[in-house]
Amino acid sequence: MAEGSSGSEFTLDSIRKSLIRQEDTIVFCLMERARFPMNSALYNQSLDLVPGFSGPLVDFIVQETEAVQAKAGRYVNPEENPFFPDNLPPSLVPNYNYSQVLHPGGASININKAIWDMYLNQLLPLFVVAGDDGNYASTAASDLSCLQALSRRIHYGKFVAEIKFRDAPHDYEPPIRAKDADELMKLLTDERVEKMVKKRVEKKAIVFGQDVSGSNNTDSKHYKVDPSVVARLYDEWVIPLTKRVEVEYLIRRLN
Ligand SMILES: O=C(O)C(=O)C[C@]1(C(=O)O)C=C[C@@H](O)C=C1
């Protein structure tokens, strides 16, 4: 389960540590994507660039990459969710014994369609410059790294919800039985933590995204990704979508 965790130390603290580490990955992925301009031909629905494949080039690259990764066992890991789950090939490698901490109902939760739409239509235009440099394959590889990092973070809501349920079953059981999503949302929300998360990711974008020179001068006015965009990403999408996963998980928790 959590990076650097054996599964035996499954606590809210260890889960939050993993979320904090995943912030670094997300900020670095965005900085990598910002090296390329928009390259909008990659996302164009009507340009059939690959003979025999109907759809945008980014779909082709992501589907083919996910197929290879599925054969190598990526989606056997309960932390990983594919963007194109239909017709994925099975894993060909021996199963790793992942600790099974989630309720089986959690496996059916996959909100990658919402993450894909948010990333391509809302987030990308906020941090990528206009233009076309023809580097479509590298750009798509970079997009997929961002999408996978965001997806892993948001679906980590399943683990957060599981530990919150285990820590306070008496609080969670009545709204779960009543299928009261609003009450569950209230119970799992911790505004103090959310504020801290947003502040910290903005700071990471400032620290990681500066131009570093050999002298003592750093250019603190030019960042690889605008720190306020990273704070907005968490505020408008990452945290709300994580909470949506948490509620969806809890609703199924007693099935
Ligand atoms: O850390 C938690 O308790 C979480 O549920 C995660 C998270 C987040 O997405 O960062 C989501 C909801 C809470 O209000 C606080 C933070």
The ligand as an SDF file (V2000), in Angstrom:
LIG
                    3D

 16 16  0  0  0  0  0  0  0  0999 V2000
   -6.2230   14.0800    5.5250 O   0  0  0  0  0  0  0  0  0  0  0  0
   -7.4230   13.8150    5.5290 C   0  0  0  0  0  0  0  0  0  0  0  0
   -8.0690   13.6670    6.5820 O   0  0  0  0  0  0  0  0  0  0  0  0
   -8.1510   13.6480    4.2700 C   0  0  0  0  0  0  0  0  0  0  0  0
   -9.2900   13.2120    4.2800 O   0  0  0  0  0  0  0  0  0  0  0  0
   -7.5180   14.1210    3.0080 C   0  0  0  0  0  0  0  0  0  0  0  0
   -7.9810   15.5270    2.6450 C   0  0  0  0  0  0  0  0  0  0  0  0
   -7.1760   15.9160    1.3710 C   0  0  0  0  0  0  0  0  0  0  0  0
   -7.6480   15.6010    0.2680 O   0  0  0  0  0  0  0  0  0  0  0  0
   -6.0760   16.4700    1.5180 O   0  0  0  0  0  0  0  0  0  0  0  0
   -9.4330   15.4890    2.3400 C   0  0  0  0  0  0  0  0  0  0  0  0
  -10.3660   15.8100    3.2810 C   0  0  0  0  0  0  0  0  0  0  0  0
  -10.0330   16.4350    4.5620 C   0  0  0  0  0  0  0  0  0  0  0  0
  -10.8580   17.5330    4.7830 O   0  0  0  0  0  0  0  0  0  0  0  0
   -8.6200   16.8230    4.6680 C   0  0  0  0  0  0  0  0  0  0  0  0
   -7.6820   16.4670    3.7400 C   0  0  0  0  0  0  0  0  0  0  0  0
  1  2  2  0
  2  3  1  0
  2  4  1  0
  4  5  2  0
  4  6  1  0
  6  7  1  0
  7  8  1  0
  7 11  1  0
  7 16  1  0
  8  9  2  0
  8 10  1  0
 11 12  2  0
 12 13  1  0
 13 14  1  0
 13 15  1  0
 15 16  2  0
M  END
$$$$
